[in-house]
Amino acid sequence: MDKTQLTRLFQVAAAILVVALAVGLYKAKTDAAHTETRVRALQTQVTDAQAKMRALRADIARAESPANIEKMAEEHLGLVVGDQSAALPETAIDGQLPLPAGTK
């Protein structure tokens, strides 16, 4: 091989290397863009899930509030806070309690 053929071979190899690097760079940039889009979509899902969780926690707090429990007890059970009709007389309390262990 003479010098001109060797130079031509190196030029072809360099051109192939440049093309390969350009294709690799394009693929890397495209993959990064797809990944960034996916990350944004996941961040949106996380934000939506957190908003739903806050709304559910607010619903739970409302449902567990003493005012709501009193309202439901009155509507569904007919019980009123401070109503003496639901209280047992002192003599009936012993009949409602379980016996201590070891006594018959």
Buried (B, 14 or more C-beta within 10 A) or exposed (E): EEEEEEEEEEEEEEEEEEEEEEEEEEEEEEEEEEEEEEEEEEEEEEEEEEEEEEEEEEEEEEEEEEEEEBEEBEEEEEEEEEEEEEEEEEEEEEEEEEEEEEEE
